[in-house]
Amino acid sequence: MTLVGQPPQSDALEAALEQLAHGDLDGAEATVRQAARAAKAEFGSGSPELARGYADMARFHFRAGQFERAAQEFQHAAKGPMPPDRPAREDRLTFLFGFGAALAADGQLADAETILRQCLAYARNLHGAQSAHAFVALVPLADVLLLQGKTADAARLANEAYDGLWRLGDPMFTSAVGTRAEALKALGQTESPFPDLNDLPDEMVAAAVSTTLTRAGLGDPARVRAVFADLLRFVDGKYGHDHPLTRDAVAAVAHHEAAVAGDADDRVHRTAVRRAVWSYAVGRLPGGLLANLDVRVEGDGTIHLAPHLTRDASQDELDLIEHTLTDAVDDMFARPAVVG
């Protein structure tokens, strides 16, 4: 699940996520932990500042895939009497959103539904029933209902969130796009759920696409596959085959098929890998040299590439082909950028 309703990243969290992206898990964890310790030393136990520090640790562990720890830290951040001031009450809502999302990601769906229903009531009470915050609170709840097979209720909430946020013109609308798309597929809709995105500014399209792509490997494999197929057609038609969003979508298709293992569609997987590698490599090799590319993906995810050339190549050209194909695979695995 994607974390919704969260504040902009603090400096400490941003630094930690940068360390995590470079493979330094221990150093990244130390960064957010030290920030929490500094908040405790300066402001004391039970302070809003310390609660935000715990929440940053939770957001970090959520992004690192350590969902049980994230749930515990979000729960700890949300403990204590209800804060009297509005900013701290708004913080409490973000902590509860995170707690519910982490429980869901950890597979504790019934408990997650309970917490997320509390979030919905809290958001309506704090911001108003027709506010953007109240509508966005429907999104993670709809996701949990989808995971539990409560399709009709999930679709109703997802559509309510989508329509309400669209009507308000709120940027948080982008967080509802992927959930609604999968809910519509669960109801059997075959039409693309994405034509409305044509009317949005490019930055909102990018946010909607990126958030939807975080569903790779999650949810029902066939439904997510259908959502991604529609989304890829949309971005390809709108921006072209070499646009970053299109390449992100192709990569996400490949990641989804790799993640769902026994439920994967091997043809879809091979096609996505081939397209991702080809689009990266063909413009970086001498013109006309690469004629075709065979792809084989083993059950453990190992990718084998067999390039077919239009002519005999020199050793330097063969070395360039090898390096370029390796870089192409690395680029695919680096996409899409993590959101949330």
C-alpha positions in Angstrom: 0.0 0.0 0.0 1.0 3.6 -0.5 1.1 5.9 2.5 -1.5 8.6 2.0 -2.1 11.8 4.0 1.6 12.1 5.0 3.4 15.4 5.4 6.4 16.5 3.2 9.5 14.6 4.1 11.7 16.0 6.8 15.3 16.6 6.2 16.3 13.6 8.3 13.9 11.3 6.4 15.0 12.6 3.1 18.6 12.0 4.0 17.8 8.5 5.3 15.9 7.5 2.1 18.8 8.7 0.0 21.2 6.5 2.0 18.7 3.6 1.6 18.6 4.1 -2.1 22.4 3.7 -2.1 22.2 0.4 -0.1 23.2 1.8 3.3 20.4 0.4 5.4 22.2 0.7 8.7 23.4 4.2 8.1 19.9 5.3 6.9 18.3 3.8 10.0 20.8 5.5 12.2 19.9 8.9 10.6 16.2 8.8 11.5 16.9 7.3 14.9 19.4 10.0 15.8 16.8 12.7 14.7 14.3 11.1 17.1 16.8 11.1 19.9 17.6 14.7 19.3 13.9 15.6 19.4 13.6 13.7 22.7 16.6 15.4 24.2 15.4 18.9 23.2 11.6 18.6 23.7 11.1 15.6 26.0 9.1 12.5 26.1 5.5 12.9 25.0 6.3 16.0 22.9 4.8 16.4 19.4 8.4 16.7 18.1 9.3 13.3 19.4 6.1 11.8 18.0 7.1 13.2 14.6 10.5 11.6 15.0 8.9 8.2 15.7 6.7 8.7 12.6 9.7 9.4 10.5 11.3 6.2 11.7 8.0 4.4 10.8 8.0 6.0 7.3 11.5 4.9 6.8 10.9 1.3 7.9 7.7 1.2 5.7 9.8 2.2 2.7 12.4 -0.4 3.7 9.7 -3.1 3.7 9.9 -3.6 7.4 6.1 -3.3 7.9 5.8 -4.8 11.4 8.4 -2.3 12.8 6.7 0.5 10.9 3.3 -0.4 12.4 4.8 -0.4 15.9 6.4 2.9 15.4 3.3 4.6 13.9 1.3 3.2 16.8 3.8 4.6 19.3 3.7 8.0 17.6 -0.1 8.0 17.9 -0.2 7.1 21.6 -1.2 9.4 24.4 -4.1 11.8 25.0 -5.5 13.6 22.0 -3.5 16.8 21.4 -5.3 20.0 22.1 -3.8 22.0 19.2 -4.9 21.5 15.6 -1.4 20.9 14.0 -0.7 18.1 16.5 -4.2 16.7 15.8 -3.4 16.7 12.1 -0.1 14.9 12.9 -2.1 12.3 14.8 -4.2 11.6 11.7 -1.1 11.1 9.6 0.3 8.6 12.2 -2.9 6.7 12.2 -3.0 6.5 8.4 0.5 5.1 8.5 -0.4 2.6 11.2 -3.3 1.3 9.1 -1.2 1.1 6.0 1.6 -0.7 7.8 -0.8 -3.2 9.3 -2.3 -3.9 5.8 1.2 -4.3 4.3 2.0 -6.7 7.1 -1.1 -8.8 6.2 -3.1 -7.8 9.3 -6.1 -6.8 7.1 -8.9 -6.9 9.7 -6.9 -4.8 12.2 -6.0 -2.4 9.3 -9.6 -2.0 8.3 -10.5 -1.1 11.9 -7.8 1.6 12.1 -8.5 3.0 8.6 -12.2 3.3 9.5 -11.1 5.3 12.5 -9.0 7.4 10.2 -12.0 8.2 8.0 -14.1 9.2 11.0 -11.2 11.3 12.4 -10.6 13.0 9.0 -14.3 13.9 8.6 -14.4 15.3 12.2 -11.2 17.3 11.8 -11.5 18.6 8.3 -15.2 18.2 7.3 -17.1 15.4 5.6 -16.6 17.0 2.1 -13.0 17.9 2.5 -10.1 16.6 0.5 -8.7 14.9 3.6 -11.9 13.1 4.2 -12.1 11.9 0.6 -8.5 10.7 0.6 -9.1 8.8 3.8 -11.3 6.5 1.7 -8.4 5.4 -0.5 -6.4 3.1 1.9 -9.7 1.8 3.3 -10.8 0.8 -0.2 -7.5 -0.9 -0.8 -7.9 -3.0 2.3 -11.4 -3.9 1.3 -10.1 -5.0 -2.1 -7.5 -7.2 -0.4 -10.2 -8.8 1.6 -12.4 -9.5 -1.4 -15.0 -6.9 -0.4 -15.2 -5.7 -4.0 -18.5 -3.8 -4.1 -17.7 -1.8 -1.0 -14.2 -1.1 -2.2 -15.4 0.1 -5.6 -18.0 2.4 -3.9 -15.4 4.0 -1.7 -12.8 4.3 -4.4 -15.2 6.0 -6.7 -16.4 8.3 -4.0 -12.8 9.3 -3.3 -12.0 9.8 -7.0 -15.1 11.8 -7.7 -14.8 14.0 -4.6 -11.1 14.8 -5.1 -11.7 15.5 -8.8 -14.6 17.8 -8.0 -12.4 19.7 -5.5 -9.5 19.9 -7.9 -7.2 18.8 -5.1 -3.7 17.4 -5.9 -4.4 14.5 -3.6 -6.7 13.2 -6.3 -3.7 11.4 -7.8 -3.6 9.0 -4.8 -7.1 7.7 -5.7 -6.4 6.8 -9.3 -4.7 3.4 -8.9 -7.1 2.2 -6.3 -10.1 3.1 -8.4 -8.6 1.6 -11.5 -8.1 -1.8 -9.7 -11.6 -1.6 -8.2 -13.1 -1.1 -11.6 -11.2 -4.1 -12.9 -12.5 -6.1 -10.0 -16.1 -5.2 -11.1 -15.2 -6.5 -14.6 -14.8 -3.2 -16.4 -12.8 -3.6 -19.6 -12.6 0.1 -20.6 -9.5 2.0 -19.6 -9.9 3.9 -16.3 -7.4 6.6 -17.3 -8.9 8.9 -19.9 -9.6 11.6 -17.3 -5.9 12.0 -16.8 -5.7 13.7 -20.3 -7.3 16.8 -18.7 -4.7 17.2 -15.9 -1.4 19.1 -15.8 1.6 17.0 -16.6 2.8 17.1 -13.0 -0.5 15.6 -11.8 -0.4 13.0 -14.5 3.1 12.1 -13.4 2.0 11.8 -9.8 -1.0 9.7 -10.7 1.0 7.4 -12.9 3.8 7.0 -10.3 1.4 6.3 -7.5 -0.5 3.7 -9.6 2.8 1.9 -10.5 3.5 1.3 -6.8 0.9 -1.4 -7.0 3.4 -3.7 -8.8 3.4 -7.0 -7.0 0.5 -6.1 -4.8 -3.2 -6.8 -5.0 -4.8 -9.3 -7.3 -2.1 -10.2 -10.0 -4.5 -10.3 -12.9 -6.3 -7.1 -12.0 -3.0 -5.2 -11.5 -1.8 -6.6 -14.8 -4.9 -5.3 -16.5 -4.5 -1.9 -14.8 -0.9 -1.7 -15.9 -1.7 -2.6 -19.5 -4.2 0.2 -19.7 -1.8 2.6 -18.0 1.0 1.7 -20.4 -1.2 2.3 -23.4 -2.2 5.7 -21.9 1.3 7.0 -21.3 2.6 5.6 -24.5 -0.1 7.3 -26.5 0.2 10.6 -24.6 4.0 10.9 -24.3 5.6 8.4 -26.6 7.7 5.3 -26.2 10.8 6.9 -24.8 9.3 9.2 -22.3 10.4 8.6 -18.6 6.8 7.8 -17.6 6.4 5.2 -20.4 9.7 3.6 -19.4 8.6 3.6 -15.8 5.4 1.9 -16.8 7.2 -0.8 -18.8 9.5 -1.5 -16.0 6.6 -1.7 -13.5 5.0 -4.3 -15.7 8.2 -6.4 -15.6 8.5 -5.9 -11.8 4.9 -7.0 -11.3 5.3 -10.2 -13.2 8.5 -11.0 -11.4 6.9 -10.3 -8.0 3.8 -12.5 -8.5 5.9 -15.5 -9.4 3.5 -18.5 -9.9 0.7 -16.1 -11.0 2.9 -14.4 -13.6 2.1 -14.2 -17.2 5.4 -15.2 -18.8 4.6 -13.7 -22.2 3.8 -10.3 -20.6 7.0 -10.5 -18.5 9.3 -11.3 -21.5 7.6 -8.6 -23.6 8.1 -6.0 -20.9 11.7 -6.9 -20.3 12.4 -6.9 -24.0 10.8 -3.5 -24.5 12.6 -2.0 -21.5 16.0 -3.2 -22.7 15.4 -2.5 -26.3 14.2 1.1 -25.8 17.3 1.8 -23.6 19.9 0.1 -25.8 18.9 0.8 -29.4 19.7 4.5 -29.2 23.0 3.9 -27.4 24.5 1.4 -30.0 25.8 2.2 -33.4 23.0 2.8 -35.8 21.5 -0.3 -37.4 23.7 -2.7 -35.5 21.0 -4.3 -33.2 18.6 -6.3 -35.3 16.6 -8.2 -32.7 16.7 -9.2 -29.1 15.7 -12.5 -27.6 14.7 -12.6 -23.9 14.4 -15.5 -21.6 13.4 -15.1 -17.9 14.0 -18.0 -15.5 11.7 -18.9 -12.7 14.1 -17.3 -10.2 14.0 -14.0 -12.1 17.3 -14.4 -13.9 17.2 -12.6 -17.2 19.0 -13.9 -20.3 19.5 -11.6 -23.3 20.5 -12.8 -26.8 21.2 -9.9 -29.2 21.0 -10.5 -32.9 23.2 -8.2 -35.0 22.8 -7.0 -38.6 26.5 -7.5 -39.3 29.8 -8.8 -37.8 30.8 -6.5 -35.0 34.3 -5.6 -33.8 35.5 -6.6 -30.4 35.0 -3.0 -29.2 31.4 -3.1 -30.5 30.8 -6.4 -28.8 32.0 -5.0 -25.5 29.8 -2.0 -26.0 26.8 -4.2 -26.6 27.5 -6.2 -23.5 27.9 -3.1 -21.3 24.9 -1.4 -22.8 22.6 -4.4 -22.2 23.8 -4.7 -18.7 23.1 -1.0 -18.1 19.7 -1.4 -19.7 18.7 -4.1 -17.2 20.1 -2.0 -14.4 18.0 0.9 -15.6 14.9 -1.3 -15.7 15.4 -2.4 -12.1 15.9 1.2 -11.0 12.5 2.2 -12.3 10.1 3.4 -11.3 11.2 5.8 -8.6 9.6 4.9 -5.3 6.6 7.0 -4.3 5.0 7.5 -1.0 
